[in-house]
Structure formats: structure tokens, C-alpha cells
Amino acid sequence: MTIHAQALLFDNDGTLVSSLASVDRCWTRWAAEYGVTEEFARVELHGRPAADIVADLLPADLVPAAVARVEQLEVEDVPNDGVHLLPGTAAFLDSLPADRWAVVTSATRRLAEARLEAVGIRPKTLVCADDITRGKPDPEPYLLAARQLGVDPAHCVVFEDAPAGLQAGRAAGMTTVALATTHQAHELDADLVVKDLSALSALVTDRGVAISPRG
């Protein structure tokens, strides 16, 4: 199948880059510091803002400081081989006009910029946890990105690896492409499911961008 779009909206962690080892290191240390190791093991982590995860584990009065602490741990871990590009990311992004794509991440701006800078990705449009009031699976982050790019949500394509992000894209009325980088393909509900961005090609035309599976 070929998907036609006016704008492409990418999740970051698990979609463009992998930071799983760093996330595991930092959140495990954080959970131990706050004495919630057992509770943490039962919480859905991937694809959600840190503030939402922390709020599931700690009393409200502790949340701001606890969120700041896990952000500090993750930012400091970036130079420790904390992030690397996933297959196909660089080539796929390089094929797109800078004003036709955005990164939409559940990370804070400080953390997102640190990870993106580490791998040489410099999006013109970046939507982070700091910019929204409701994180994925709510559609707010993707709707905000569409507004910033000046594109109707119906003409946007969301690229995600996490069920929460795909749910957000669907709720925003956008076409969804799932990348099976952190979940099994059968766990991902999307219009198209591929292994990663290396499985896709993008052709820029006068009408927008045509996205097709390779081979």
C-alpha cells in the first residue's frame, strides 16, 4: 500500500532512536531511590509522559521533584551510550522537506533535545511533554503538531512504536504506521505495520509525500 500525506509526525524513542537500555537503567535507579521498585514493575512505562508514570506511583506532593529527578538521570545518561539511531532513520528523514515533518515525544524538551542532538537529528518542529496538558494516548500532542505545521490532521501520518502513541494518532484522526521495534507486530493496531523505517521509502511530490513499503 502507498500512503499519501502532507505531514509526517514521528514519535522519538522506539521510533527514530533507541534509548531502551538508558530508560531501564535510569528508571530502575529512580524506583529504588523512591522505594517503589515493586510497584514500578507493574506500571506501563513506554510511550507515556514521565509525569503520568510518576503520578501512578507517588503521592501528588512528591511528583514534581520526582519527575525532575528522573529527567536528570536520563539526561545525564545520554552520553553513556544512552541513545542510538534505529535502522533507516537517517535516510528516511533526509528524504523529507524540513517543514513537512515533526517529532512528537512524551519526553520533556530538555531530554528530547539531548537525545536528538546526540544522534544528529534537528527537527524544525518538536512537540514535547512541556507543550501539552494531556499526554499520549490523548490526541493532544499530535493535534498540536499538525497545527504547528499548518496541516489538516486528516492529511497527517503518525509513526509510532507504542500502543499508547498509536491510540493517540487514531484519536487525532490521522493515518498510523506502527514500527515493531519495541512491541510484537500483533500488539500494534495501525494502518500499516513494518519492522522499522528501513522498510519504508518516501517520495516527495507536488501533492505531498508518498510513503511505501520497500520491496
Salt bridges, closest charged atoms under 4 A:
ASP11 OD1 - LYS136 NZ 3.08
ASP13 OD2 - ARG115 NH1 3.02
GLU33 OE2 - ARG29 NE 3.27
GLU33 OE2 - ARG69 NH2 2.78
GLU38 OE2 - ARG42 NH1 3.82
ASP56 OD2 - ARG48 NH2 2.80
GLU71 OE1 - ARG110 NH1 3.38
GLU74 OE2 - ARG115 NH2 3.04
ASP77 OD2 - ARG25 NH2 2.64
ASP99 OD1 - ARG100 NE 3.82
GLU113 OE2 - ARG109 NH1 3.77
GLU117 OE2 - ARG122 NH2 3.22
ASP131 OD2 - ARG109 NH2 2.72
ASP138 OD2 - ARG134 NE 3.23
GLU140 OE1 - ARG134 NH2 3.68
GLU160 OE2 - LYS136 NZ 2.77
ASP161 OD2 - HIS46 NE2 2.50
ASP189 OD2 - ARG170 NH1 3.85
